Amino acid sequence: VSPSGKLPITFPRSLADLPPYEDYSMEGRTYRYMRAEPLFPFGFGLSYTQFDFREIVVLPGRARARVRVANTGPRAGEEVVQVYTRAVEPGCPAPRCQLAGFRRVALASGEEKEIEVALSSLAFRLVDESGRIFKHAGAWEVYAGGCSPLPRSQELGAPPPAKTTIKPALE
């Protein structure tokens, strides 16, 4: 069986990369706010096969993303397709990226599928310094891949995520 587990946390390279224990802010903690490149990023995992991600589309008026996933490796396997969002020029402190949805898919060697991933109701929202949740009116980058879309993920061998930029309508 090809492994398909993913890391539920970020592993920093060093304890020096973490903020002081007495600092309760999120800055420097979790994949969302850590500026230092991690040893192992959130969502990363290994497999005996390889996957490719392309043609991501965020469906208008629906909280769903559609992406093409292909098993380009020699074995059948399962992949956890992860969709992340990132506000472009947010105007306030914002996460580097945030997990918006995920879906497990099984693919035979050479098989390709177009799948839909349900997105969180918070996928295109930010939290200001007073704790107010608001919908960011600017552009968003949306990524779909096998782990968080950080440079360290690809250094470890993860394929590049599929990416698109959208500007969601404000309700």
C-alpha positions in Angstrom: 0.0 0.0 0.0 1.3 3.4 -0.9 1.4 5.8 2.1 -0.8 8.9 1.9 -0.6 10.4 5.4 0.0 14.2 5.8 1.7 16.2 8.6 -0.9 17.9 10.8 1.7 20.4 12.1 4.7 22.4 10.9 8.2 21.3 12.1 10.5 24.3 12.5 14.2 23.9 11.6 15.2 25.1 15.0 13.7 26.2 18.4 15.2 29.6 17.6 12.6 29.9 14.8 9.8 29.9 17.4 8.7 33.0 19.3 9.2 33.2 23.1 6.8 30.9 25.0 5.3 34.0 26.7 4.3 35.5 23.3 0.7 34.4 22.7 0.4 35.9 19.2 0.2 33.6 16.2 3.2 35.3 14.5 5.9 32.7 14.0 3.6 29.8 14.9 1.8 27.4 12.5 2.3 27.2 8.8 -0.1 30.2 8.4 2.2 32.7 10.2 5.7 31.3 10.3 8.1 33.4 8.2 11.1 31.1 8.6 11.2 28.2 6.2 10.2 25.0 8.1 12.1 21.7 8.2 8.9 20.0 7.3 5.8 22.0 6.2 2.2 21.5 7.2 0.4 19.0 5.0 3.6 17.4 3.6 3.7 13.6 3.2 5.5 11.0 1.2 4.3 8.3 -1.2 5.6 5.6 -3.5 4.1 7.3 -6.5 3.9 10.9 -7.8 1.0 13.2 -8.5 0.5 16.2 -10.8 -1.9 19.1 -10.2 -3.2 21.4 -12.9 -6.1 23.5 -14.2 -7.5 24.8 -10.9 -10.8 26.8 -11.2 -12.8 28.3 -8.4 -16.5 27.9 -9.3 -18.3 31.2 -9.4 -21.0 31.6 -6.8 -20.1 28.3 -5.1 -17.7 27.5 -2.4 -15.9 24.9 -4.5 -12.7 24.5 -6.5 -12.2 22.2 -9.4 -8.7 20.7 -10.2 -7.2 18.1 -12.4 -5.1 15.5 -10.5 -3.0 12.9 -12.3 -1.0 9.9 -10.9 2.2 10.2 -12.9 4.1 7.5 -10.9 4.5 3.8 -11.3 2.0 2.7 -8.6 -1.6 3.2 -7.6 -2.0 5.6 -4.7 -4.2 7.9 -2.8 -3.5 11.7 -2.5 -5.0 14.2 -0.2 -5.6 17.2 -2.5 -5.3 20.4 -0.4 -6.6 23.8 -1.5 -5.1 26.9 0.1 -6.0 30.6 -0.3 -3.8 33.7 0.2 -4.9 37.3 0.1 -2.9 39.4 -2.4 -2.1 42.8 -0.8 -4.4 42.3 2.2 -3.8 45.7 3.8 -3.6 44.1 7.3 -1.6 41.3 8.9 -2.6 38.1 7.1 -1.6 34.4 6.8 1.0 33.4 4.3 -1.6 30.9 3.2 -4.6 29.1 4.8 -6.1 25.7 4.2 -9.5 26.2 2.6 -10.5 22.6 1.9 -9.2 19.1 1.1 -10.3 15.8 -0.5 -8.8 12.4 -0.7 -8.7 10.8 -4.2 -7.5 7.3 -5.2 -5.8 7.0 -8.6 -4.3 4.1 -10.5 -0.9 4.6 -12.2 -1.4 6.9 -15.2 -5.0 7.8 -14.2 -6.2 11.4 -14.2 -9.4 12.8 -12.6 -11.1 16.2 -12.3 -12.3 16.6 -8.7 -14.1 19.2 -6.8 -13.1 20.3 -3.3 -15.5 22.0 -1.0 -14.1 25.3 0.4 -14.5 26.6 3.9 -16.8 29.5 4.5 -13.7 31.4 5.7 -11.7 30.7 2.5 -11.8 34.3 1.4 -12.0 36.0 4.7 -9.4 37.6 7.0 -9.4 38.6 10.7 -8.3 42.1 11.6 -6.4 43.1 14.7 -9.6 43.6 16.7 -10.8 40.1 15.9 -13.4 41.1 13.3 -13.8 38.6 10.4 -14.3 40.3 7.1 -14.4 39.4 3.4 -11.3 40.8 1.7 -12.4 42.6 -1.4 -9.0 42.3 -3.2 -7.5 39.5 -5.2 -6.8 36.0 -3.8 -4.4 33.4 -4.9 -5.8 29.8 -4.8 -3.5 26.8 -4.8 -4.2 23.1 -5.1 -1.6 20.5 -4.4 -0.4 17.7 -2.1 0.8 20.0 0.7 1.0 23.7 1.7 2.3 25.9 -1.2 5.6 26.9 0.5 9.0 26.8 -1.2 10.2 24.2 1.3 7.5 21.8 0.1 9.1 21.7 -3.4 12.6 21.5 -2.0 11.5 18.3 -0.3 10.2 16.9 -3.6 6.5 17.9 -3.7 5.2 18.8 -7.2 4.3 22.5 -7.7 0.7 23.2 -6.9 -1.8 24.4 -9.5 -2.5 28.1 -9.0 -5.0 30.7 -10.1 -5.8 34.2 -9.0 -9.4 35.4 -8.5 -11.3 38.3 -7.2 -14.4 37.0 -5.4 -17.6 39.0 -5.5 -18.7 40.6 -2.2 -22.1 39.6 -1.0 
